[in-house]
């Protein structure tokens, strides 16, 4: 017999765990729906490599190389990458702890990302929920969008205190 409640529980449990990691962290961090790893388990250091920038591709992290930061695990593709992050996490954490920059700029609140859609603006890493948001920033006045996102982020952090 088909049990709708059991199915919904299986689907909702990871989402609820994700929401709990936001609530317990010093600051909210974008985590995946299927796991509680930051930015969809992507290697945060890999965005900064010349290869990633040239091909606009990022590397998946592994649970083998994990660093706890802001109350959630951040995954990396190698021990060297994990060590770089651990030595200076603020240098590698995307803006707004990985939440969608476009969503924040539009006043839509904290929209999680999986780390796959990204861009650097003024040497700062921004993640986007979808390519459409990234394209909006590339084609539009990203400096204004960034100010709007910064304001929304500060309001969220202030409300959390």
NORSULJO-V857279 format. One record per residue. N is the residue number from 1. RES is the residue in one small letter. PHI is phi in radians with two decimals (999 if undefined). OMEGA is omega in whole degrees, -180 to 180 (999 if undefined). NEAR is the number of other ideal C-beta (glycine too) atoms within 8 Angstrom. Layout:
BEGIN
N/RES/PHI/OMEGA/NEAR ; N/RES/PHI/OMEGA/NEAR
END
This chain:
BEGIN
1/x/999/-180/2 ; 2/x/-1.31/-179/4 ; 3/x/-1.95/-178/6 ; 4/x/-1.09/-180/6 ; 5/x/-1.07/180/6 ; 6/x/-1.11/178/7 ; 7/x/-1.11/180/9 ; 8/x/-1.11/178/8 ; 9/x/-1.10/179/8 ; 10/x/-1.15/-180/7 ; 11/x/-1.31/-174/8 ; 12/x/-1.35/-176/8 ; 13/x/-0.98/178/8 ; 14/x/-1.07/179/12 ; 15/x/-1.12/179/9 ; 16/x/-1.15/176/8 ; 17/x/-1.08/178/9 ; 18/x/-1.09/179/13 ; 19/x/-1.12/178/8 ; 20/x/-1.13/180/8 ; 21/x/-1.13/177/13 ; 22/x/-1.19/-175/11 ; 23/x/-1.19/-176/6 ; 24/x/-1.59/-178/6 ; 25/x/-1.30/175/11 ; 26/x/-1.03/174/4 ; 27/x/-2.32/177/8 ; 28/x/-1.18/179/10 ; 29/x/-2.26/178/13 ; 30/x/-1.23/178/15 ; 31/x/-2.12/-179/14 ; 32/x/-1.32/178/12 ; 33/x/-1.32/-176/6 ; 34/x/-1.52/178/4 ; 35/x/-2.58/178/7 ; 36/x/-1.75/180/10 ; 37/x/-1.29/179/15 ; 38/x/-1.07/176/16 ; 39/x/0.74/175/15 ; 40/x/1.18/179/12 ; 41/x/1.39/178/11 ; 42/x/-1.28/177/15 ; 43/x/-1.33/-176/13 ; 44/x/-1.08/180/14 ; 45/x/-1.29/-174/11 ; 46/x/-1.12/179/12 ; 47/x/-1.06/-173/15 ; 48/x/-1.55/-180/8 ; 49/x/-1.38/177/8 ; 50/x/-1.01/-180/5 ; 51/x/-1.12/-180/7 ; 52/x/-1.12/-179/13 ; 53/x/-1.17/-179/10 ; 54/x/-1.21/-177/6 ; 55/x/-1.71/-175/6 ; 56/x/0.90/177/5 ; 57/x/-2.27/-179/6 ; 58/x/-2.09/-175/11 ; 59/x/-1.75/173/9 ; 60/x/-1.27/174/9 ; 61/x/-1.50/180/16 ; 62/x/-2.21/178/8 ; 63/x/-1.16/176/8 ; 64/x/-1.15/-178/4 ; 65/x/-2.05/-175/13 ; 66/x/-2.21/174/12 ; 67/x/-2.19/176/11 ; 68/x/-1.43/178/7 ; 69/x/-2.66/-178/10 ; 70/x/0.97/174/10 ; 71/x/1.46/179/9 ; 72/x/-2.38/177/13 ; 73/x/-1.39/173/10 ; 74/x/-1.96/-175/15 ; 75/x/-1.80/-177/14 ; 76/x/-2.41/-178/16 ; 77/x/-1.43/-178/10 ; 78/x/-2.65/176/7 ; 79/x/-1.15/179/7 ; 80/x/-1.06/179/6 ; 81/x/-1.16/178/14 ; 82/x/-1.09/180/12 ; 83/x/-1.16/177/8 ; 84/x/-1.06/180/10 ; 85/x/-1.10/-177/15 ; 86/x/-1.06/-179/7 ; 87/x/-1.27/-177/5 ; 88/x/-2.73/-176/7 ; 89/x/-1.01/-178/10 ; 90/x/-1.06/179/5 ; 91/x/-1.28/-174/5 ; 92/x/-2.07/-180/12 ; 93/x/-1.17/179/10 ; 94/x/-1.13/177/13 ; 95/x/-0.96/177/10 ; 96/x/1.03/179/13 ; 97/x/0.91/174/12 ; 98/x/1.61/176/13 ; 99/x/-1.27/-175/15 ; 100/x/-1.08/179/15 ; 101/x/-1.09/-179/16 ; 102/x/-1.16/179/15 ; 103/x/-1.03/178/13 ; 104/x/-1.12/-178/17 ; 105/x/-1.15/179/12 ; 106/x/-1.61/-180/7 ; 107/x/1.33/-178/7 ; 108/x/-1.58/178/7 ; 109/x/1.43/-175/8 ; 110/x/-1.48/177/10 ; 111/x/-1.84/-179/10 ; 112/x/-1.12/175/13 ; 113/x/-2.17/175/15 ; 114/x/-1.85/176/8 ; 115/x/1.43/-175/12 ; 116/x/-1.44/-179/8 ; 117/x/-1.91/-171/10 ; 118/x/-2.69/177/13 ; 119/x/-2.88/173/9 ; 120/x/-1.70/173/10 ; 121/x/-2.21/-179/8 ; 122/x/0.99/180/6 ; 123/x/1.11/177/3 ; 124/x/-1.95/-180/7 ; 125/x/-1.40/177/11 ; 126/x/-2.09/176/14 ; 127/x/-1.87/-177/16 ; 128/x/-2.32/177/15 ; 129/x/-1.15/-177/10 ; 130/x/-2.52/-180/7 ; 131/x/-1.04/180/7 ; 132/x/-1.03/178/7 ; 133/x/-1.17/177/14 ; 134/x/-1.07/-180/13 ; 135/x/-1.13/177/8 ; 136/x/-1.04/-180/10 ; 137/x/-1.18/-179/16 ; 138/x/-1.16/-176/8 ; 139/x/-1.55/-174/5 ; 140/x/-1.86/-179/8 ; 141/x/-1.58/-174/5 ; 142/x/-1.07/179/9 ; 143/x/-1.16/175/7 ; 144/x/-1.17/179/8 ; 145/x/-1.06/180/14 ; 146/x/-1.12/178/13 ; 147/x/-1.07/179/8 ; 148/x/-1.12/179/12 ; 149/x/-1.15/178/14 ; 150/x/-1.01/-179/8 ; 151/x/-1.11/179/8 ; 152/x/-1.07/180/12 ; 153/x/-1.10/180/12 ; 154/x/-1.10/176/8 ; 155/x/-1.10/179/8 ; 156/x/-1.13/180/11 ; 157/x/-1.12/179/9 ; 158/x/-1.10/-180/7 ; 159/x/-1.17/-179/6 ; 160/x/-1.30/-177/7 ; 161/x/-1.27/999/4
END
